[in-house]
């Protein structure tokens, strides 16, 4: 039985999208849009803060720039997977 994205937890959806960005399957704008659509309401405080910081950085980063975002994306993944 497969799980549709709508039935997944927010943290799982976010980690999936961050992984897609890391493998260059998503660009900066698409990642920002997807993270905003998923939202952070269901996340633990540490995860919420990490994702909100990432969204804020994505809003000011040019579409092709990745270097400064890599650290934030990896930190967000670690926070969401392992907790605060």
Secondary structure, DSSP 8 states (H G I E B T S, - for coil): ----GGGS-HHHHHHHHHHHHHTTSS-HHHHHHHHHHH-STTS-HHHHHHHHHHHHHHHHS-TT--HHHHHHHHHHHHHHHH--
